[in-house]
Each structure stands twice: as C-alpha cells, then as structure tokens.
C-alpha cells in the first residue's frame, strides 16, 4: 500500500531538532496533499502555473449560497485534477451562524488503493470590508 500512496516531505518543510527533514506517508501524505492544493493559488508555482485551487481569489466575496457553490466547484475540480489517489465523494461548504466570515469546507473522499474513507474540514476565512 505505501508504494502507491507514497512518502514525501512533511509540510511545512522544516528540519527537525536534529537538522533532518521529516517525512510522512500513506493517508497522512494524501491529507497534506489536499491541504497544499487548497492553499496554493494558481500561478503561485513557477513550474506548475495551473497547480492549486483558486479559492483565495474569492476571499472578498459576500458569504452567499452562490459563493458556497463556486467554492464547492473549484475545490472539487482542483482535487480531481491534482490528487489522483482519491475519489472526491462530496464537497460541502457551510458557515457557522455566529461567524459570518468563516466558511467550513468539508471534503469527503475515498482513497482508491485501499477503499478507506476520510473527511477533512478546511477553514476558509472571508475578509470583511470595513467602511470608514
């Protein structure tokens, strides 16, 4: 199983106390990969300009059902393109009633090689405009 899922650097990349890089494998590596896809803006990586999700372009949008749908679409499309070790089962976006600038992006996915189901909740913060 580990051969298919892989081993890679733990993010953020930084040395451990002994000065060596740390690694992660299997399901943890996939989870970190999903986070990297969501946190990377297209154009940010010079050698892969289309890599990323593009949700951060929406940070100044109003918290509406239309925004939730746009985020769902962008997240699902990015994961389908960049993380081929998983099947994206569902992407849902919700906002706690008491925190209108916080969106919770819940991603349900299945790892193809072992049919294990996982979910990840990614917090996405909108920037609220302030009038002078």
Secondary structure by P-SEA (a helix, b strand, c coil): ccccbbbbbccccccccccbbbbbccaaaaaaaaaaaaacccccccccccccccccccccccccaaaaaaaaaaaaaaaacccccccccbbbbbbccccccbbbbbbbbbcccccccbbbbbbbbbbbbbcc
